Amino acid sequence: METHINVILDVQREAATNETESVVVTVHRHSVPPDEITGFTSDTSVGTVSFIYEIPDDQKTSVEIGEPHIHDNELTYQALYRTWLDAITASAEYAAAVETLCAD
């Protein structure tokens, strides 16, 4: 059976400082590659595992994206988000989640 792993990150911020603190990572296994439309994934999920990734202190940021659009903030946030995603997918927690989901 063909499978596809999809990772969704939900950044959590500290209310008092508005700094990023952690990321809720949800790893989905799909029976076929999902159709993705504006972040929505079609319902082919056959399993889900979630875990918390604690963002290292040197990667926390209070930079926000959205409106009003500030180009430098967008670039800074995108670079950090990519760093977080790379660290998450290289982590033991991610490997364990994928192994759990793909065990037959």
Buried (B, 14 or more C-beta within 10 A) or exposed (E): EEBBBBBBEEBBBEEEEEBBBBBEBBBBBBEEEBEEEEEEBEEBBEBEBEBEBEBEEEEBBEBEEEEEEBEEBBEBBEEBBEEBBEBBBEBEBBEEBBEEBEEE
